[in-house]
Amino acid sequence: MGLGFRPGPARGASPRPAPPAPPAEPLLPAPPRAEAMPKLQGFEFWSRTLGGARHVVAPMVDQSELAWRLLSRRHGAQLCYTPMLHAQVFVRDANYRKENLYCEVCPEDRPLIVQFCANDPEVFVQAALLAQDYCDAIDLNLGCPQMIAKRGHYGAFLQEEWDLLQRMILLAHEKLSVPVTCKIRVFPEIDKTVKYAQMLEKAGCQLLTVHGRTKEQKGPLSGTASWEHIKAVRKAVAIPVFANGNIQCLRDVERCIQDTGVQGVMSAEGNLHNPALFEGRSPAVWELAEEYLDIVRQHPCPLSYVRAHLFKLWHHTLQVHQELREELAKVKTLEGVAAVNQELKLRCQEDISRQKEGEKPSGGLPFFHWICQPYFRPGPREGSKENGGARSKRALEEEEGGADVLSKNKQKKQLRNPHKTFDPSLKPKYAKCDQCGNPKGNRCVFNLCRGCCKKRAFREAADCPGHGLLFKTKLEKSLAWKGAQSRLQEPQPAGSGEPGGFPEVVGSALA
């Protein structure tokens, strides 16, 4: 039997059956749809598919997971969004799809909208196609104002790229079997915000959520959301609009709908501090905390999510019983979290037993600390007239604690490493990459960082020994190998090589 020869089936024999194919993606079967029906649009989609939802839980990274959505639905929420998912990661990573959507399928968790961040039409649509059987609509995040969104070029940092957004929405509207929606932030100018919303509607957006803050309004500079912007958008478009911003209680929901004319109201911060907000109730914190922990036992999620939720729910109580804040931060198991929660409950009941008749809540709170209530983020003090009152977060920190006072995060780092210094003058100075501004490689032949160097070296088929990139060398070796192979396969003239007429190559191989 010669080298590389495999015997086939005997003449007349039936061929051997092929091995079974591996199971296809997705890892879990898609939930069956009730019936095949045409894709609904606009107000018909809102009224029939979403049931005319007015009370909406916002998409919140690591916070609007299945367990929290189920808790919110039990207490008045009529529509929920998933946390923001990265479209590119969703497309390439089966585990990411499984952990963030496929394993969170639950009949009680509908209607549901899946939100993606993306900046490429094809990638956005590929991700949406993988998710559309598990939800009622796909939402494009155009509202995230965080620095990670700026670095990743998504969220609110796409709001000036209207041509790109048009192509993304149009392609999704054409390819998906469910509607596409958008969540946006406003521009400072009402007219530009209205034109922005109309552009998205024309491209195929079927429902628009408007957060009445600009992308610069975040953290201590959040300020008040502009309902005037939301009202103007609502009057200018012919699709349903949800309002987001300034929602802390049910009265705010009703007033927002009345003042702006929107179809529904979305809550994020208010919902995290009081999941019963849409019921118009302010129950004892432990009531909702214990209910949430029970749901988590049925629908597990990362412990970091659970801990973050309890920090929000118990926010005001942890200002009083601060030693339990450290305990909650240190626990490593769900039962450990439940034990701290039980201890907080006992402390609150002791505070209630010591409460005097006619005593009022301290700290300017509307209710006592053990009651679910809104958290009002402290705003910046009035700024100077020259800059219109807007000041940076760093300026606010320096005013509050002085330039020499370290932040809590830096203090923790210094506890772990007492020799660590945060003096900017002692930090090493790095030369910047000529293209992106990141630190460049000291021995890079192009004066670029590794990422930019890799792209250029690949494009030009060049080497950069400083970054260990050898595209040119590998290409030359590949071409040399292919040349040698082609020469070996050329026919040799008769009589050449070893005596007896064997070709030289064969003769040397048999020697």
Legacy VTK file of the C-alpha trace (Angstrom):
# vtk DataFile Version 3.0
C-alpha trace
ASCII
DATASET POLYDATA
POINTS 511 float
0.000 0.000 0.000
1.635 3.275 -1.124
2.218 6.269 1.111
-0.944 8.362 1.455
-3.176 5.679 -0.198
-6.488 4.835 1.495
-8.545 1.886 0.253
-12.097 2.766 -0.808
-15.120 0.481 -0.536
-15.096 -2.691 -2.607
-16.756 -2.487 -5.995
-20.489 -2.870 -5.549
-20.326 -2.326 -1.771
-22.416 0.409 -0.214
-20.415 3.417 1.014
-19.727 3.768 4.746
-22.213 6.153 6.391
-20.812 9.611 7.243
-20.391 10.512 10.935
-23.198 12.652 12.401
-22.727 16.427 12.006
-22.070 18.469 15.156
-25.058 20.346 16.589
-25.611 23.750 15.009
-25.720 27.073 16.861
-27.451 28.424 18.861
-26.624 26.230 21.850
-30.218 26.295 23.044
-33.350 26.006 20.897
-35.115 29.235 20.194
-38.441 29.627 21.987
-41.327 28.888 19.651
-43.284 31.857 18.384
-47.036 31.786 18.933
-47.838 32.293 15.255
-46.255 33.579 12.087
-47.380 37.146 11.545
-46.138 40.168 9.599
-43.750 42.525 11.383
-45.725 45.220 13.148
-44.620 48.819 13.023
-44.965 52.031 15.001
-48.047 52.405 17.171
-49.389 48.998 16.122
-46.178 47.406 17.409
-46.392 49.372 20.688
-50.063 48.597 21.322
-50.169 44.951 20.226
-46.700 43.474 20.781
-45.709 45.615 23.768
-49.246 45.734 25.169
-49.271 49.541 25.232
-46.499 49.536 27.849
-46.197 52.767 29.839
-43.897 51.646 32.676
-40.473 50.631 31.324
-37.277 49.390 33.013
-34.193 50.800 31.293
-31.282 48.794 29.874
-28.595 48.873 32.593
-25.179 47.236 32.269
-24.839 44.412 34.834
-28.091 45.579 36.505
-31.113 44.734 34.326
-30.430 40.989 34.372
-33.242 38.411 34.338
-33.714 38.229 38.136
-34.047 42.015 38.446
-36.396 42.191 35.456
-38.671 39.575 37.027
-38.693 41.485 40.333
-39.550 44.716 38.508
-42.348 43.037 36.527
-43.893 41.774 39.778
-44.074 45.385 40.925
-45.583 47.236 38.005
-43.039 47.204 35.167
-44.727 46.400 31.843
-41.677 46.274 29.560
-37.995 45.539 30.237
-34.742 45.837 28.311
-31.731 43.557 28.614
-28.413 45.072 29.655
-26.498 46.553 26.726
-24.766 43.782 24.759
-21.746 44.273 22.500
-22.783 43.271 18.980
-19.298 42.227 17.853
-18.726 40.005 20.900
-22.253 38.580 20.571
-21.509 37.508 16.988
-18.148 35.861 17.630
-18.584 34.361 21.124
-21.088 31.533 21.644
-20.566 31.597 25.422
-21.350 35.324 25.532
-24.628 34.660 23.701
-25.463 31.786 26.015
-24.677 33.613 29.260
-26.318 36.924 28.356
-29.421 35.858 26.458
-29.964 32.202 25.536
-29.845 30.926 29.131
-32.073 33.762 30.357
-35.145 32.717 28.368
-38.174 32.855 30.649
-41.873 32.952 29.646
-42.634 35.562 32.331
-39.949 37.876 30.924
-41.962 39.261 28.008
-42.315 41.664 26.337
-38.545 42.088 26.159
-36.256 44.282 24.053
-32.603 43.319 23.513
-30.214 46.267 23.297
-26.940 46.261 21.361
-24.123 48.750 20.982
-22.556 48.695 17.526
-20.894 50.925 14.937
-21.000 48.641 11.890
-24.244 47.897 9.984
-23.307 44.318 9.060
-22.158 43.379 12.570
-25.249 44.966 14.140
-27.565 42.996 11.863
-25.658 39.724 12.375
-25.995 40.096 16.146
-29.654 41.056 15.865
-30.418 38.012 13.700
-28.930 35.771 16.418
-31.094 37.461 19.077
-34.395 38.170 17.329
-36.045 34.843 18.225
-35.571 35.573 21.947
-37.164 39.018 22.131
-39.844 41.343 20.771
-37.562 44.035 19.314
-33.906 44.989 18.876
-32.692 48.320 20.268
-29.625 50.261 19.119
-27.849 52.059 21.959
-27.200 55.663 20.939
-27.287 57.060 24.465
-24.318 55.693 26.452
-22.150 58.702 27.461
-19.385 56.825 29.305
-15.696 56.955 28.412
-15.729 53.275 27.406
-18.304 54.166 24.738
-16.052 56.951 23.479
-13.093 54.564 23.222
-15.227 51.894 21.567
-16.904 54.460 19.269
-20.508 53.610 20.079
-23.470 54.905 22.087
-23.925 58.686 22.263
-20.607 59.188 20.452
-22.266 58.191 17.165
-24.883 60.945 17.315
-23.044 63.141 14.784
-22.637 60.297 12.246
-26.067 60.418 10.681
-25.129 58.636 7.459
-23.762 55.635 9.392
-26.826 55.515 11.660
-29.160 55.661 8.679
-27.412 52.672 7.101
-27.489 50.686 10.347
-31.194 51.256 11.019
-32.214 50.781 7.377
-30.376 47.456 7.037
-31.783 46.170 10.338
-35.294 47.242 9.360
-34.967 45.325 6.074
-33.378 42.137 7.430
-34.991 41.536 10.843
-38.285 39.836 11.592
-38.782 42.068 14.665
-38.866 45.887 14.810
-35.753 47.966 15.439
-35.846 50.731 18.067
-33.371 53.365 19.296
-32.432 54.999 22.592
-30.859 58.440 22.191
-29.617 61.448 24.118
-30.502 64.986 23.102
-28.392 67.733 21.549
-28.265 71.086 23.352
-30.422 72.524 20.542
-34.038 71.372 20.375
-34.187 71.824 16.576
-31.197 69.562 15.982
-32.611 66.947 18.368
-35.897 66.956 16.433
-34.129 66.518 13.079
-32.043 63.705 14.594
-35.203 61.873 15.715
-36.876 62.384 12.333
-33.821 60.979 10.559
-33.957 57.808 12.692
-37.713 57.464 12.085
-37.241 57.797 8.328
-34.503 55.131 8.370
-36.897 52.588 9.939
-36.855 53.102 13.720
-40.254 51.972 15.105
-39.976 53.291 18.668
-37.744 55.996 20.122
-36.589 56.426 23.717
-35.333 59.951 24.405
-33.112 60.594 27.412
-33.476 64.316 28.029
-29.782 64.897 28.812
-26.827 65.583 26.539
-23.860 63.211 26.413
-21.893 65.657 28.574
-24.465 65.421 31.388
-23.256 62.482 33.463
-22.009 61.702 36.970
-21.896 64.781 39.200
-22.657 66.924 36.135
-25.930 65.113 35.338
-28.218 68.016 36.128
-31.891 67.897 35.186
-33.212 66.173 32.070
-35.014 68.434 29.617
-38.604 67.377 29.108
-38.941 70.239 26.588
-36.649 68.369 24.198
-38.685 65.186 24.690
-41.967 67.034 24.124
-40.664 68.561 20.876
-39.551 65.140 19.590
-42.890 63.596 20.472
-44.750 66.250 18.446
-42.411 65.872 15.453
-42.471 62.092 14.890
-45.209 59.604 14.042
-43.833 56.700 16.094
-44.197 55.945 19.838
-41.798 57.799 22.150
-40.610 56.851 25.641
-39.217 59.502 27.987
-36.186 58.914 30.204
-34.873 61.221 32.932
-36.071 62.797 36.234
-38.193 59.760 37.186
-38.035 59.020 40.923
-41.620 58.123 41.841
-45.002 57.331 40.279
-46.048 60.983 40.427
-43.078 61.819 38.184
-44.241 59.165 35.705
-47.755 60.611 35.520
-46.510 64.204 35.306
-44.017 63.316 32.532
-46.697 61.636 30.411
-49.011 64.607 30.915
-46.356 67.266 30.191
-44.664 65.629 27.189
-47.394 63.468 25.629
-45.133 60.407 25.441
-46.478 56.852 25.282
-44.332 55.514 28.128
-41.729 56.411 30.732
-38.421 54.622 31.317
-36.673 54.512 34.695
-33.120 53.469 35.612
-31.839 55.031 38.872
-35.339 55.288 40.333
-36.003 51.625 39.612
-32.699 50.508 41.177
-33.479 52.256 44.469
-37.169 51.287 44.512
-38.299 48.438 42.209
-41.881 49.113 43.378
-41.744 52.628 41.888
-44.311 51.825 39.186
-46.729 50.538 41.848
-46.572 53.853 43.670
-45.310 52.098 46.829
-42.303 52.638 49.075
-41.986 49.339 50.988
-39.391 48.387 53.587
-36.068 47.686 51.897
-35.747 44.168 53.284
-39.089 43.192 51.751
-37.805 43.735 48.198
-34.255 42.614 48.998
-35.460 39.232 50.289
-37.787 38.806 47.320
-34.925 39.570 44.930
-32.620 37.040 46.631
-35.327 34.378 46.320
-35.564 35.060 42.565
-31.763 34.899 42.228
-31.810 31.411 43.766
-34.161 30.333 40.943
-32.415 32.326 38.208
-28.731 32.637 39.213
-26.595 35.567 38.109
-23.054 36.766 38.974
-22.626 37.682 42.631
-21.319 41.111 41.628
-24.769 41.933 40.185
-26.487 40.886 43.421
-24.086 42.866 45.581
-24.523 45.975 43.419
-28.314 45.751 43.708
-28.181 45.483 47.497
-25.834 48.453 47.706
-28.464 50.477 45.829
-31.433 49.193 47.831
-29.707 49.653 51.190
-27.965 52.888 50.167
-29.453 55.107 52.907
-29.205 52.437 55.627
-25.539 51.822 54.840
-24.878 55.497 55.598
-26.097 54.762 59.150
-24.633 51.263 59.695
-21.390 51.758 57.808
-19.610 48.712 59.251
-22.011 46.491 57.308
-20.963 48.162 54.065
-17.554 46.479 54.371
-19.205 43.162 55.223
-21.391 43.341 52.123
-18.374 44.186 49.967
-16.353 41.207 51.263
-18.830 38.295 51.118
-18.103 35.694 48.440
-21.332 33.651 48.337
-25.032 34.270 47.856
-25.723 32.940 51.337
-23.153 35.379 52.701
-24.987 38.237 50.985
-28.278 36.952 52.431
-26.729 36.898 55.931
-25.637 40.557 55.646
-29.092 41.411 54.342
-30.646 39.723 57.391
-28.337 41.636 59.720
-29.330 44.921 58.063
-32.980 43.994 58.544
-32.418 43.324 62.286
-30.555 46.622 62.707
-33.426 48.494 61.053
-36.017 46.784 63.240
-33.988 47.841 66.289
-33.955 51.422 64.977
-37.736 51.246 64.543
-38.200 50.022 68.121
-36.155 52.976 69.430
-38.007 55.494 67.285
-39.712 58.260 69.249
-43.225 59.462 68.513
-43.225 62.377 66.109
-39.571 61.830 65.144
-38.729 62.879 61.569
-36.222 61.307 59.146
-32.698 62.675 59.409
-30.465 63.898 56.624
-33.275 65.587 54.730
-34.690 62.240 53.541
-38.399 62.032 52.670
-38.668 58.696 54.553
-36.685 56.861 57.221
-33.582 55.105 55.901
-35.165 51.633 55.969
-37.823 52.644 53.418
-37.244 52.354 49.640
-36.906 55.895 48.349
-35.205 57.829 45.565
-31.556 58.761 45.648
-30.852 62.293 44.503
-27.378 62.509 43.030
-25.564 65.551 44.457
-25.038 68.088 41.699
-22.106 70.443 41.213
-22.056 73.719 43.065
-22.777 76.781 41.043
-19.874 77.395 38.690
-18.193 80.571 37.598
-19.936 82.868 35.154
-17.124 82.631 32.627
-17.729 78.961 31.809
-21.474 79.063 32.189
-21.493 77.061 35.416
-20.100 73.860 33.878
-17.018 72.457 35.582
-15.090 69.258 35.318
-15.372 66.340 37.717
-11.700 66.801 38.685
-12.315 70.452 39.628
-15.217 69.399 41.859
-13.108 66.728 43.603
-10.292 69.182 44.244
-12.707 71.717 45.698
-14.291 69.174 48.015
-11.139 67.542 49.342
-8.183 69.520 48.090
-5.706 68.458 45.456
-3.694 66.362 47.952
-6.636 64.196 49.090
-6.779 60.838 47.305
-10.034 59.362 46.040
-11.440 56.297 47.799
-10.312 54.085 44.943
-6.731 55.376 45.154
-6.744 55.011 48.934
-7.664 51.327 48.535
-4.839 50.840 46.029
-2.401 52.463 48.442
-3.532 50.136 51.244
-2.676 47.162 49.049
0.647 48.714 48.006
1.973 51.286 50.530
4.845 52.248 48.200
2.508 53.230 45.361
2.537 56.911 44.497
0.008 58.970 42.577
2.217 62.030 42.094
1.891 62.914 38.374
5.427 64.341 38.316
6.856 60.913 39.218
4.994 59.005 36.528
7.105 57.923 33.548
6.579 59.982 30.414
5.615 57.938 27.378
5.922 59.054 23.784
2.567 58.873 22.026
1.625 56.820 18.996
1.524 58.964 15.852
-1.990 57.743 15.034
-4.109 57.013 18.119
-2.349 58.747 21.021
-1.680 55.568 23.034
1.918 54.982 24.247
4.070 53.958 21.293
6.538 51.077 21.307
10.051 52.227 22.200
11.577 50.102 19.419
8.771 50.341 16.874
10.110 51.115 13.394
6.907 53.073 12.598
6.688 55.014 15.905
3.281 53.455 16.621
1.589 51.500 19.398
1.307 47.740 18.892
-2.269 47.865 17.564
-1.578 50.537 14.924
1.798 48.953 14.089
0.187 45.561 13.456
-2.340 47.081 11.026
0.333 49.000 9.100
2.837 46.132 9.024
0.140 43.786 7.698
-1.002 46.319 5.104
2.539 46.980 3.845
3.866 43.414 4.363
6.633 44.840 6.547
8.527 43.725 9.667
8.664 45.419 13.058
11.188 43.542 15.271
10.345 45.867 18.177
6.818 44.487 18.347
7.793 41.001 17.177
5.813 41.365 13.926
7.421 39.537 10.990
4.926 39.788 8.114
7.620 40.432 5.482
9.864 37.601 6.699
6.998 35.120 6.795
5.844 36.166 3.320
9.347 35.695 1.878
9.645 32.260 3.502
6.231 31.288 2.156
7.132 32.378 -1.380
10.479 30.559 -1.195
8.770 27.369 -0.036
6.166 27.588 -2.818
8.969 28.126 -5.362
10.828 25.052 -4.128
7.646 22.980 -4.300
6.951 24.036 -7.886
10.524 23.131 -8.919
10.183 19.677 -7.345
7.029 19.049 -9.350
8.618 19.971 -12.723
9.304 16.899 -14.991
13.020 15.881 -15.133
14.757 15.112 -18.506
15.243 11.389 -19.241
18.583 9.897 -18.247
19.398 12.531 -15.671
20.150 11.776 -12.062
21.182 8.385 -10.685
22.253 5.439 -12.905
19.401 3.342 -14.120
17.303 6.312 -15.266
15.828 7.197 -11.867
15.196 10.914 -11.430
17.624 12.564 -9.048
14.970 13.405 -6.423
13.538 9.889 -6.309
17.008 8.379 -6.264
18.066 10.526 -3.333
14.851 9.659 -1.474
15.526 5.941 -1.909
19.188 6.164 -0.965
LINES 1 512
511 0 1 2 3 4 5 6 7 8 9 10 11 12 13 14 15 16 17 18 19 20 21 22 23 24 25 26 27 28 29 30 31 32 33 34 35 36 37 38 39 40 41 42 43 44 45 46 47 48 49 50 51 52 53 54 55 56 57 58 59 60 61 62 63 64 65 66 67 68 69 70 71 72 73 74 75 76 77 78 79 80 81 82 83 84 85 86 87 88 89 90 91 92 93 94 95 96 97 98 99 100 101 102 103 104 105 106 107 108 109 110 111 112 113 114 115 116 117 118 119 120 121 122 123 124 125 126 127 128 129 130 131 132 133 134 135 136 137 138 139 140 141 142 143 144 145 146 147 148 149 150 151 152 153 154 155 156 157 158 159 160 161 162 163 164 165 166 167 168 169 170 171 172 173 174 175 176 177 178 179 180 181 182 183 184 185 186 187 188 189 190 191 192 193 194 195 196 197 198 199 200 201 202 203 204 205 206 207 208 209 210 211 212 213 214 215 216 217 218 219 220 221 222 223 224 225 226 227 228 229 230 231 232 233 234 235 236 237 238 239 240 241 242 243 244 245 246 247 248 249 250 251 252 253 254 255 256 257 258 259 260 261 262 263 264 265 266 267 268 269 270 271 272 273 274 275 276 277 278 279 280 281 282 283 284 285 286 287 288 289 290 291 292 293 294 295 296 297 298 299 300 301 302 303 304 305 306 307 308 309 310 311 312 313 314 315 316 317 318 319 320 321 322 323 324 325 326 327 328 329 330 331 332 333 334 335 336 337 338 339 340 341 342 343 344 345 346 347 348 349 350 351 352 353 354 355 356 357 358 359 360 361 362 363 364 365 366 367 368 369 370 371 372 373 374 375 376 377 378 379 380 381 382 383 384 385 386 387 388 389 390 391 392 393 394 395 396 397 398 399 400 401 402 403 404 405 406 407 408 409 410 411 412 413 414 415 416 417 418 419 420 421 422 423 424 425 426 427 428 429 430 431 432 433 434 435 436 437 438 439 440 441 442 443 444 445 446 447 448 449 450 451 452 453 454 455 456 457 458 459 460 461 462 463 464 465 466 467 468 469 470 471 472 473 474 475 476 477 478 479 480 481 482 483 484 485 486 487 488 489 490 491 492 493 494 495 496 497 498 499 500 501 502 503 504 505 506 507 508 509 510
